[in-house]
Amino acid sequence: MFMFWQSLLKSVDNVFRLFSPYIKRRKIKGNKGAKILIIRPGGAGDAILLTPALKMFREHFPNSEIHFLGEKRNIDFAKFCYGDIIEQFFVYDSFSFPFFVMKNLGRYDFVLDTEQFFVLPAIFARILGKASIGFSTKAHILDFSLDYFHFSFEAFEFFRLFYFAMSIISGSPDSDMKKIDEEFQNYFPISISGLKNYDVDVLVAPFTTKKEKIYDRFREITESLSKKYKIVVLGEKKIDIYELFSLVNSAKLFVGVDNAILHIAELLGKPSVAIFGPTNHLKWAYTKNTVVVRSNTWCSPCSYFAEISRCPRNVECMKRIEPSMVISIVESLLN
């Protein structure tokens, strides 16, 4: 069902893209007590990486009413990460969404579109809010936009966007990047209280929704490491979000690929080893606490805006990575 909604939304997005250049911008004044909608489509990882920005944003606007519009595949993670600071959550890949739109046309003072590429969220932002804010990749649709950098950690890009929105809403522009970087360090990583404790040395997450990002020699890695360390492999059975965060938080080290669980490890400040191939590690790995393993394949990374084209080289960038390299890094970090 998720695949049906994703395909449908992408088709509708392509139609709206044709008409988007004819949308005019509006002039808006600041409003600190605003009613605000945050739009975040995408998977669980996108919702997770939004956490530091939302926590900062809420602290600066304690009296604002903030709602979140996401997808079925990320809404539960959004509720877990910041359900205590968001008043209401909605999903747009549902049959009830048209009624939500009709009920809330122009009712939000500000709408933040956090999507970087697809135009449909920006269209929603325009019709649901008096002012729309987002990345410059859709500047022709939005009222206010900020440059988007493809080689900057995604959580930091979200943080920059919310900082930019904060200056617009408060009516006091501030683009001091050094200040933003220092502020980001105060919100990333985070700590979550009340999680369970498990006896785990290495938590391994070998699976992902995109087959091109899968490393098919993980069994060799886990068999070797299990001789010395307590290993837990995720994906063999379904667990809830609370248990997932607890396991990540308990582990001494996380090992995986570019997936949502890597982003949980990054969010919690967990030392990690991440295998990358078609995707950009500068965008999706927080390199201050993550050791990135990738091959020197000339065509890697090849993905753009998180979209991965069909690989004509049989995902050589992943296949060239030897398990011994990963094992050596893990052992050096644990020892």
C-alpha positions, 0 to 999 in steps of 0.5 A: 500500500505504501508503494501505491501511495508513493507512486501516486504522489510522484505522478501528481507531483510531476503534474504540479511541477509543470504549473509551479513556475506561474505561482506568485510570491506573497509579502508577509510580516512576522508573527511570534505567536503563529500557528505553524505547520511542518511538512516532512514527507519521506521515510523514517530517517527523514523524520528522525533527522528533523528532531534537533531542528524541531526541538530548537524551534519549539524552544524559541516559540513556546507559545506557537501551535505547531502541527506536523504533516508526514507520511504513514511510513514516517509518522510513528517515528515523528511521534516518538521523537517529538510527540511531546512538543507537537500538538497534532500529527497528520498524514497526507498519503491517506483518503482523509487528507483532502478533508484536512486540506479543505478544512485548513485552507489558509489557516496556518500563519506559516508552513515549513516545507522541509522537502528538497525536491518534490513540488507537491509539499510546496503546493500544500504549503502555499494553499494551507498557509499565509506564508510558505518557507522552504529550500531554494530548490523550489524558490519559484513556489515558496514565499521564502527560501533558503539555499540547499547544500547537497554535501552538507549533513541533512540534519544540519540542513534542516536545522539551517532551514528552521533557523531561517524560518525562525528569523522570518517568523520573529521578524529579525533576520539572522544568517550568522552561519557560525552561530547556527553551527554552534547552536546545532551542537547544542541539539545534536546528538540528543539523549532520550530518558526512559529507554531500556538497557540491554547487554549489547556490544555491537548492533548490526542493521544490514537491511534497507528499503533500497536494494542498491544500498544493501551490503550482501556480505554482512553474514561474514562480518557478524560471524567473525565478530560474534566470536568475541562480542555480543552481537544483535542483528536487527531485521530478523524479527519485528520490534517496536520503536521504543525497543529499537531506540533502546537497543541502539542506545544500549549498544557500544557500537552500531554497524550498518548501511545508509538506513533509518537505524543509522540515523537513530544511532547518529541522533543518540550520539552512538559511535557507528560504522556505516557502509556506503555505496550509491548514496552520499555519506557527507549528506547522510552520515554524521562523520564526527561520530561515524566511520564511513566505509566505501570503495573508490568506485568512480561513479559513486555516489550516484544518487541525487535528492535521495533518488537512486537510478538503476545501476548498470554496474551491478552495484560495484561500489558495494561489492568491492568492499571487503568484510575484513575491512569492516571487521578491522575497523569495528575491532579497533573501535571496540578495543 
